[in-house]
Amino acid sequence: MTYRLNIPTDVFDTYKQLPELARRDLALALIDAQQDPLSYSEPYGQDDGIIRTVAQGHVTAVVLLGHDTATIVRSH
């Protein structure tokens, strides 16, 4: 199952201000995570399967996984 990506407007505004390489790396990390979020992420703190970290190249980001709704929400 492919998860939907939900990026709040304020977080997207921050994304647009990142340098080009960081934007590319973040986009790739999030796209990879959409197909299998648990395999393409690491626990953030205690592994609850919901709050996860994705990383690639120049960026590391915290995401929230909504397994019931099949969504990935990019948080601050």
Buried (B, 14 or more C-beta within 10 A) or exposed (E): EEBEBBBEEEBEEEBEEBEEEBBBBBBBBBEBBBEEBEEBBEEBEEEEEEBBBBBBEBBBBBBBBBEEEEBBBBEE
